[in-house]
Amino acid sequence: MKIGIYGYGNLGRGVEAATKYHTDAELVGIFTRRAPETVKTLLGTPVYAAEDILSFKDKIDVLILCGGSATDLPEMTPALTKDFNVIDSFDTHARIPEHFENVDKAAKESGHIALISAGWDPGLFSILRLYSSAVLPNGKDYTFWGRGVSQGHSDAIRRIEGVVDARQYTVPVEAAIGAVRRGECPELTTREKHKRECYVAVAEGADKARIEKEIKTMPNYFADYDTTVNFVTLEELKKNHAGLPHGGSVIRNGNTGINAENTHTVEFSLRLDSNPEFTASVLLAYARAIYKMNLRGEVGCKTVFDASPADLSPLSPEELRAHML
């Protein structure tokens, strides 16, 4: 499977590193909007200008798109699907149906296959929500994120006047996740499920009181949560908060029996040292899946719900039955 990487930020670097372990993937090149000669890669992979991508139409089986969900992928994925089989990690849940329709139209018109929203949420967590709700229809789902760095929320803090750098951690509320794990089905508000921890380095003389107020009252980011703001030095921030850990849990509590007398809990959890590196590994597994699906003649837009578990694996059906079943 010959792959290309389009975009070389944290996620693109993660995909490049993951090819070391996904040995059936051959990395053709990295395509960047920066000047290629300024990009230093992890494995010495060739780097090309993004505008040269069409020169590789017949040399790449799957192009892995590593742009952002806010502005990049809504334009990038349908555009590149016209010439390549592509995969992305689009993660704006509310806009997935719209994104799917746009990509599906482009893929079907061009005869290509695309898979959107591959990662851990959406992605692996989506599959577990589907499996557990199918098995336990009389039940309730809960999703908790963290403890981990939210890159979008961290960036929102950095945009505040006087802020030099920041990290924001999403943290599940222990009382809430504990109740769910005990088999209870509480109705939880946004504030009751998660809290926000912020570590902020500011410029000398900056108004910390104003900055803290702006953070805590920021709509769509912090206003609906219990938020703690910790002011630290830039040196401390770089020393103690340089990584990008994340994780979370999907939990479903359900009942069976004539009188719903028996309670069952299904839980799937992740604890990640590197959010982008893990997401990159998911992307490579699903790139393998759509490569196989395309060889069978499938076209159009797909999601993680459409790829079979066997298509994710480099093992043969015989090997899977012998060692995994």
C-alpha positions as a Markdown table, in Angstrom:
| # | Residue | x | y | z |
|---|---|---|---|---|
| 1 | Met | 0.0 | 0.0 | 0.0 |
| 2 | Lys | 1.6 | 3.2 | -1.2 |
| 3 | Ile | 0.6 | 6.2 | 1.0 |
| 4 | Gly | 1.1 | 10.0 | 0.9 |
| 5 | Ile | 0.9 | 12.4 | 3.8 |
| 6 | Tyr | -0.8 | 15.7 | 3.1 |
| 7 | Gly | 0.1 | 18.2 | 5.8 |
| 8 | Tyr | 3.0 | 17.9 | 8.2 |
| 9 | Gly | 2.0 | 19.1 | 11.7 |
| 10 | Asn | 1.7 | 16.9 | 14.8 |
| 11 | Leu | -0.6 | 14.5 | 13.0 |
| 12 | Gly | 1.5 | 14.3 | 9.9 |
| 13 | Arg | 4.6 | 13.5 | 11.9 |
| 14 | Gly | 2.6 | 10.9 | 13.8 |
| 15 | Val | 1.6 | 9.2 | 10.5 |
| 16 | Glu | 5.2 | 9.2 | 9.3 |
| 17 | Ala | 6.4 | 7.7 | 12.6 |
| 18 | Ala | 3.7 | 5.0 | 12.5 |
| 19 | Thr | 4.8 | 3.7 | 9.1 |
| 20 | Lys | 7.7 | 2.2 | 11.1 |
| 21 | Tyr | 5.3 | -0.3 | 12.6 |
| 22 | His | 2.7 | -0.6 | 9.8 |
| 23 | Thr | 5.2 | -2.5 | 7.6 |
| 24 | Asp | 2.7 | -3.0 | 4.7 |
| 25 | Ala | 2.6 | 0.8 | 4.2 |
| 26 | Glu | 5.2 | 2.4 | 1.8 |
| 27 | Leu | 5.5 | 6.1 | 2.3 |
| 28 | Val | 5.8 | 7.8 | -1.1 |
| 29 | Gly | 6.2 | 11.4 | 0.2 |
| 30 | Ile | 5.0 | 14.2 | 2.4 |
| 31 | Phe | 3.2 | 17.2 | 0.8 |
| 32 | Thr | 3.3 | 20.5 | 2.6 |
| 33 | Arg | 2.1 | 24.1 | 2.1 |
| 34 | Arg | 5.4 | 25.3 | 3.6 |
| 35 | Ala | 8.6 | 25.6 | 1.5 |
| 36 | Pro | 9.6 | 21.9 | 1.2 |
| 37 | Glu | 13.3 | 22.7 | 1.8 |
| 38 | Thr | 12.5 | 24.1 | 5.3 |
| 39 | Val | 10.8 | 20.8 | 6.4 |
| 40 | Lys | 12.9 | 18.3 | 8.4 |
| 41 | Thr | 11.2 | 14.9 | 8.6 |
| 42 | Leu | 11.6 | 12.2 | 11.2 |
| 43 | Leu | 12.6 | 9.4 | 8.8 |
| 44 | Gly | 14.1 | 11.3 | 5.9 |
| 45 | Thr | 10.9 | 11.0 | 3.8 |
| 46 | Pro | 10.9 | 13.1 | 0.6 |
| 47 | Val | 9.0 | 16.4 | 0.9 |
| 48 | Tyr | 7.1 | 18.0 | -1.9 |
| 49 | Ala | 5.1 | 21.2 | -2.4 |
| 50 | Ala | 1.4 | 20.7 | -1.9 |
| 51 | Glu | 0.7 | 22.2 | -5.4 |
| 52 | Asp | 2.7 | 19.3 | -6.9 |
| 53 | Ile | 0.3 | 16.6 | -5.6 |
| 54 | Leu | -1.3 | 15.9 | -8.9 |
| 55 | Ser | 2.0 | 14.7 | -10.3 |
| 56 | Phe | 1.6 | 11.7 | -8.0 |
| 57 | Lys | -1.9 | 10.6 | -9.1 |
| 58 | Asp | -0.8 | 7.2 | -10.2 |
| 59 | Lys | 1.8 | 6.7 | -7.5 |
| 60 | Ile | -0.3 | 6.9 | -4.3 |
| 61 | Asp | -2.9 | 4.3 | -3.3 |
| 62 | Val | -4.2 | 6.3 | -0.3 |
| 63 | Leu | -3.6 | 9.9 | 0.6 |
| 64 | Ile | -3.8 | 10.6 | 4.3 |
| 65 | Leu | -5.0 | 14.2 | 5.0 |
| 66 | Cys | -3.6 | 15.8 | 8.1 |
| 67 | Gly | -5.3 | 19.2 | 8.1 |
| 68 | Gly | -7.5 | 20.7 | 10.7 |
| 69 | Ser | -11.2 | 20.1 | 11.0 |
| 70 | Ala | -12.2 | 23.8 | 11.4 |
| 71 | Thr | -11.2 | 25.1 | 8.0 |
| 72 | Asp | -8.8 | 22.7 | 6.2 |
| 73 | Leu | -10.7 | 19.4 | 5.8 |
| 74 | Pro | -14.1 | 20.7 | 4.7 |
| 75 | Glu | -12.4 | 22.0 | 1.6 |
| 76 | Met | -9.4 | 19.7 | 1.3 |
| 77 | Thr | -11.1 | 16.3 | 1.5 |
| 78 | Pro | -13.7 | 16.7 | -1.3 |
| 79 | Ala | -11.1 | 18.5 | -3.5 |
| 80 | Leu | -8.5 | 15.8 | -3.2 |
| 81 | Thr | -11.0 | 13.0 | -3.5 |
| 82 | Lys | -11.4 | 14.0 | -7.1 |
| 83 | Asp | -7.9 | 12.6 | -7.8 |
| 84 | Phe | -7.0 | 10.2 | -5.0 |
| 85 | Asn | -8.4 | 7.7 | -2.5 |
| 86 | Val | -8.3 | 9.7 | 0.7 |
| 87 | Ile | -8.8 | 9.4 | 4.5 |
| 88 | Asp | -9.2 | 12.2 | 7.1 |
| 89 | Ser | -9.8 | 12.6 | 10.8 |
| 90 | Phe | -12.5 | 15.2 | 10.6 |
| 91 | Asp | -13.8 | 15.5 | 14.2 |
| 92 | Thr | -16.5 | 18.2 | 14.3 |
| 93 | His | -19.3 | 15.8 | 15.2 |
| 94 | Ala | -22.2 | 18.1 | 14.4 |
| 95 | Arg | -20.9 | 18.7 | 10.8 |
| 96 | Ile | -20.1 | 15.0 | 9.9 |
| 97 | Pro | -23.3 | 14.5 | 7.9 |
| 98 | Glu | -22.6 | 17.6 | 5.8 |
| 99 | His | -19.0 | 16.7 | 5.3 |
| 100 | Phe | -19.9 | 13.1 | 4.3 |
| 101 | Glu | -22.3 | 14.4 | 1.6 |
| 102 | Asn | -19.7 | 16.7 | 0.1 |
| 103 | Val | -17.0 | 14.0 | 0.1 |
| 104 | Asp | -19.4 | 11.3 | -1.1 |
| 105 | Lys | -20.5 | 13.3 | -4.2 |
| 106 | Ala | -16.8 | 14.0 | -5.2 |
| 107 | Ala | -15.8 | 10.4 | -4.6 |
| 108 | Lys | -18.6 | 8.9 | -6.6 |
| 109 | Glu | -18.2 | 11.3 | -9.5 |
| 110 | Ser | -14.4 | 10.5 | -9.7 |
| 111 | Gly | -14.6 | 6.7 | -8.9 |
| 112 | His | -12.5 | 7.0 | -5.8 |
| 113 | Ile | -13.1 | 5.9 | -2.2 |
| 114 | Ala | -12.8 | 8.2 | 0.9 |
| 115 | Leu | -13.1 | 7.5 | 4.6 |
| 116 | Ile | -13.8 | 10.4 | 6.9 |
| 117 | Ser | -13.6 | 10.9 | 10.7 |
| 118 | Ala | -11.1 | 8.2 | 11.5 |
| 119 | Gly | -9.5 | 8.6 | 14.9 |
| 120 | Trp | -10.6 | 7.7 | 18.4 |
| 121 | Asp | -13.6 | 10.0 | 18.8 |
| 122 | Pro | -15.1 | 10.1 | 16.2 |
| 123 | Gly | -13.6 | 6.7 | 15.3 |
| 124 | Leu | -13.0 | 3.9 | 17.7 |
| 125 | Phe | -15.4 | 5.4 | 20.3 |
| 126 | Ser | -18.1 | 5.6 | 17.6 |
| 127 | Ile | -17.8 | 1.9 | 17.0 |
| 128 | Leu | -18.0 | 1.0 | 20.7 |
| 129 | Arg | -21.1 | 3.2 | 21.0 |
| 130 | Leu | -22.6 | 1.3 | 18.1 |
| 131 | Tyr | -21.7 | -2.2 | 19.4 |
| 132 | Ser | -22.8 | -1.6 | 22.9 |
| 133 | Ser | -26.1 | 0.0 | 21.9 |
| 134 | Ala | -26.9 | -2.8 | 19.5 |
| 135 | Val | -26.2 | -5.4 | 22.2 |
| 136 | Leu | -27.9 | -3.5 | 25.0 |
| 137 | Pro | -30.8 | -1.6 | 23.4 |
| 138 | Asn | -32.3 | -0.9 | 26.8 |
| 139 | Gly | -29.6 | 1.4 | 28.1 |
| 140 | Lys | -27.7 | 4.7 | 28.1 |
| 141 | Asp | -24.4 | 5.8 | 26.7 |
| 142 | Tyr | -21.8 | 8.0 | 28.4 |
| 143 | Thr | -18.6 | 9.4 | 26.9 |
| 144 | Phe | -15.9 | 11.0 | 29.1 |
| 145 | Trp | -12.8 | 12.6 | 27.6 |
| 146 | Gly | -9.5 | 13.1 | 29.4 |
| 147 | Arg | -7.5 | 13.7 | 31.4 |
| 148 | Gly | -5.8 | 15.2 | 28.4 |
| 149 | Val | -4.7 | 18.3 | 26.5 |
| 150 | Ser | -7.4 | 19.9 | 24.3 |
| 151 | Gln | -5.4 | 21.5 | 21.5 |
| 152 | Gly | -8.4 | 23.7 | 20.3 |
| 153 | His | -9.1 | 25.0 | 23.8 |
| 154 | Ser | -5.4 | 25.6 | 24.4 |
| 155 | Asp | -5.3 | 27.7 | 21.2 |
| 156 | Ala | -8.3 | 29.6 | 22.3 |
| 157 | Ile | -6.5 | 30.7 | 25.4 |
| 158 | Arg | -3.4 | 31.7 | 23.4 |
| 159 | Arg | -5.5 | 34.1 | 21.4 |
| 160 | Ile | -6.2 | 36.2 | 24.5 |
| 161 | Glu | -4.2 | 39.4 | 24.8 |
| 162 | Gly | -1.3 | 39.1 | 27.1 |
| 163 | Val | -1.1 | 35.3 | 26.9 |
| 164 | Val | 2.3 | 33.9 | 25.7 |
| 165 | Asp | 1.4 | 30.2 | 25.8 |
| 166 | Ala | -1.1 | 27.9 | 27.4 |
| 167 | Arg | -2.3 | 24.3 | 27.9 |
| 168 | Gln | -5.8 | 23.3 | 28.7 |
| 169 | Tyr | -6.6 | 19.9 | 30.2 |
| 170 | Thr | -10.1 | 18.3 | 29.9 |
| 171 | Val | -10.7 | 16.3 | 33.1 |
| 172 | Pro | -13.7 | 14.0 | 33.8 |
| 173 | Val | -15.5 | 14.7 | 37.1 |
| 174 | Glu | -14.8 | 11.7 | 39.3 |
| 175 | Ala | -18.2 | 11.6 | 41.0 |
| 176 | Ala | -19.9 | 11.4 | 37.6 |
| 177 | Ile | -17.7 | 8.7 | 36.1 |
| 178 | Gly | -17.9 | 6.8 | 39.3 |
| 179 | Ala | -21.7 | 6.8 | 39.3 |
| 180 | Val | -21.8 | 5.5 | 35.7 |
| 181 | Arg | -19.2 | 2.8 | 36.4 |
| 182 | Arg | -21.4 | 1.6 | 39.3 |
| 183 | Gly | -24.2 | 0.9 | 36.8 |
| 184 | Glu | -26.2 | 4.0 | 37.5 |
| 185 | Cys | -27.8 | 6.0 | 34.7 |
| 186 | Pro | -27.7 | 9.6 | 35.9 |
| 187 | Glu | -28.8 | 12.6 | 33.9 |
| 188 | Leu | -25.6 | 14.7 | 33.7 |
| 189 | Thr | -25.1 | 18.3 | 32.6 |
| 190 | Thr | -22.0 | 19.4 | 30.8 |
| 191 | Arg | -20.7 | 20.9 | 34.0 |
| 192 | Glu | -21.3 | 17.7 | 35.9 |
| 193 | Lys | -19.3 | 15.6 | 33.4 |
| 194 | His | -16.1 | 17.5 | 32.8 |
| 195 | Lys | -14.0 | 20.3 | 34.2 |
| 196 | Arg | -11.2 | 22.4 | 32.7 |
| 197 | Glu | -7.7 | 22.9 | 34.0 |
| 198 | Cys | -5.7 | 25.7 | 32.4 |
| 199 | Tyr | -2.0 | 26.4 | 32.7 |
| 200 | Val | -1.2 | 29.8 | 31.4 |
| 201 | Ala | 2.1 | 31.8 | 30.8 |
| 202 | Val | 1.6 | 35.5 | 30.4 |
| 203 | Ala | 3.7 | 38.5 | 29.3 |
| 204 | Glu | 5.4 | 40.6 | 32.0 |
| 205 | Gly | 2.9 | 43.0 | 33.4 |
| 206 | Ala | -0.2 | 41.4 | 31.9 |
| 207 | Asp | -3.5 | 41.7 | 33.8 |
| 208 | Lys | -3.9 | 38.2 | 35.2 |
| 209 | Ala | -7.4 | 39.0 | 36.6 |
| 210 | Arg | -8.7 | 40.1 | 33.2 |
| 211 | Ile | -7.1 | 37.1 | 31.5 |
| 212 | Glu | -8.7 | 34.7 | 34.1 |
| 213 | Lys | -12.1 | 36.3 | 33.6 |
| 214 | Glu | -11.8 | 36.1 | 29.8 |
| 215 | Ile | -11.0 | 32.4 | 30.0 |
| 216 | Lys | -13.7 | 31.5 | 32.5 |
| 217 | Thr | -16.4 | 33.4 | 30.6 |
| 218 | Met | -15.5 | 32.3 | 27.1 |
| 219 | Pro | -18.6 | 30.9 | 25.4 |
| 220 | Asn | -18.5 | 27.5 | 23.8 |
| 221 | Tyr | -15.2 | 26.8 | 25.5 |
| 222 | Phe | -15.2 | 27.4 | 29.2 |
| 223 | Ala | -18.4 | 29.2 | 30.3 |
| 224 | Asp | -20.3 | 26.0 | 30.8 |
| 225 | Tyr | -17.6 | 24.3 | 32.9 |
| 226 | Asp | -15.9 | 24.6 | 36.3 |
| 227 | Thr | -12.6 | 26.0 | 35.2 |
| 228 | Thr | -9.4 | 26.4 | 37.1 |
| 229 | Val | -6.7 | 28.9 | 35.8 |
| 230 | Asn | -3.1 | 28.3 | 37.0 |
| 231 | Phe | -0.6 | 31.0 | 36.0 |
| 232 | Val | 2.9 | 29.5 | 35.5 |
| 233 | Thr | 6.2 | 30.6 | 34.0 |
| 234 | Leu | 6.9 | 29.8 | 30.4 |
| 235 | Glu | 9.8 | 27.6 | 31.5 |
| 236 | Glu | 7.5 | 25.6 | 33.8 |
| 237 | Leu | 4.9 | 25.3 | 31.0 |
| 238 | Lys | 7.5 | 23.9 | 28.6 |
| 239 | Lys | 9.0 | 21.6 | 31.2 |
| 240 | Asn | 5.8 | 20.1 | 32.7 |
| 241 | His | 3.2 | 20.5 | 29.9 |
| 242 | Ala | 5.0 | 19.9 | 26.6 |
| 243 | Gly | 3.3 | 16.7 | 25.7 |
| 244 | Leu | -0.1 | 16.0 | 24.1 |
| 245 | Pro | -1.6 | 13.2 | 26.2 |
| 246 | His | -5.3 | 12.4 | 26.1 |
| 247 | Gly | -7.8 | 9.6 | 26.4 |
| 248 | Gly | -11.2 | 8.8 | 27.7 |
| 249 | Ser | -13.9 | 6.2 | 28.1 |
| 250 | Val | -17.1 | 5.1 | 26.4 |
| 251 | Ile | -19.5 | 3.5 | 28.9 |
| 252 | Arg | -22.9 | 2.0 | 28.3 |
| 253 | Asn | -25.1 | 0.7 | 31.1 |
| 254 | Gly | -28.0 | -1.5 | 30.0 |
| 255 | Asn | -30.6 | -3.8 | 31.5 |
| 256 | Thr | -31.9 | -7.2 | 30.5 |
| 257 | Gly | -34.5 | -9.6 | 31.9 |
| 258 | Ile | -38.2 | -9.5 | 31.9 |
| 259 | Asn | -38.3 | -6.8 | 34.5 |
| 260 | Ala | -35.0 | -5.3 | 33.6 |
| 261 | Glu | -33.6 | -6.7 | 36.8 |
| 262 | Asn | -30.0 | -7.3 | 35.5 |
| 263 | Thr | -27.6 | -4.5 | 34.9 |
| 264 | His | -24.6 | -4.7 | 32.5 |
| 265 | Thr | -21.8 | -2.3 | 31.9 |
| 266 | Val | -19.7 | -2.1 | 28.8 |
| 267 | Glu | -16.6 | 0.1 | 28.9 |
| 268 | Phe | -13.9 | 0.9 | 26.4 |
| 269 | Ser | -11.1 | 3.2 | 27.6 |
| 270 | Leu | -8.0 | 4.8 | 26.2 |
| 271 | Arg | -5.0 | 6.3 | 27.9 |
| 272 | Leu | -2.7 | 8.0 | 25.4 |
| 273 | Asp | 0.8 | 9.5 | 25.8 |
| 274 | Ser | 0.4 | 11.2 | 22.4 |
| 275 | Asn | -3.0 | 12.0 | 21.0 |
| 276 | Pro | -1.7 | 12.8 | 17.5 |
| 277 | Glu | 0.5 | 9.6 | 17.3 |
| 278 | Phe | -2.4 | 7.4 | 18.3 |
| 279 | Thr | -4.8 | 9.1 | 15.9 |
| 280 | Ala | -2.1 | 8.6 | 13.2 |
| 281 | Ser | -2.0 | 4.9 | 13.9 |
| 282 | Val | -5.8 | 4.7 | 13.6 |
| 283 | Leu | -5.6 | 6.5 | 10.2 |
| 284 | Leu | -3.1 | 4.0 | 8.9 |
| 285 | Ala | -5.3 | 1.0 | 9.9 |
| 286 | Tyr | -8.3 | 2.6 | 8.1 |
| 287 | Ala | -6.1 | 3.5 | 5.1 |
| 288 | Arg | -5.4 | -0.2 | 4.8 |
| 289 | Ala | -9.1 | -0.9 | 5.0 |
| 290 | Ile | -10.1 | 1.5 | 2.2 |
| 291 | Tyr | -7.2 | 0.2 | 0.1 |
| 292 | Lys | -8.7 | -3.3 | 0.3 |
| 293 | Met | -12.2 | -2.0 | -0.2 |
| 294 | Asn | -11.1 | -0.1 | -3.3 |
| 295 | Leu | -9.4 | -3.2 | -4.7 |
| 296 | Arg | -12.8 | -4.9 | -4.5 |
| 297 | Gly | -14.3 | -2.0 | -6.5 |
| 298 | Glu | -16.0 | 0.0 | -3.8 |
| 299 | Val | -16.3 | 3.8 | -4.3 |
| 300 | Gly | -17.8 | 6.7 | -2.5 |
| 301 | Cys | -17.5 | 8.1 | 1.0 |
| 302 | Lys | -17.2 | 5.7 | 4.0 |
| 303 | Thr | -17.0 | 5.9 | 7.8 |
| 304 | Val | -15.6 | 3.6 | 10.4 |
| 305 | Phe | -19.0 | 1.9 | 10.4 |
| 306 | Asp | -18.5 | 0.7 | 6.8 |
| 307 | Ala | -15.1 | -1.0 | 7.2 |
| 308 | Ser | -15.1 | -4.6 | 8.4 |
| 309 | Pro | -12.8 | -5.5 | 11.3 |
| 310 | Ala | -10.9 | -7.9 | 9.0 |
| 311 | Asp | -10.1 | -5.1 | 6.6 |
| 312 | Leu | -8.2 | -3.2 | 9.3 |
| 313 | Ser | -5.7 | -6.0 | 9.8 |
| 314 | Pro | -2.7 | -7.0 | 7.6 |
| 315 | Leu | -3.4 | -10.6 | 8.5 |
| 316 | Ser | -5.1 | -13.0 | 6.1 |
| 317 | Pro | -8.6 | -14.3 | 6.9 |
| 318 | Glu | -7.1 | -17.7 | 7.7 |
| 319 | Glu | -4.6 | -16.1 | 10.2 |
| 320 | Leu | -7.4 | -14.1 | 11.8 |
| 321 | Arg | -9.5 | -17.1 | 12.4 |
| 322 | Ala | -6.6 | -19.1 | 13.8 |
| 323 | His | -5.1 | -16.5 | 16.1 |
| 324 | Met | -7.7 | -13.7 | 16.8 |
| 325 | Leu | -11.1 | -15.5 | 16.9 |
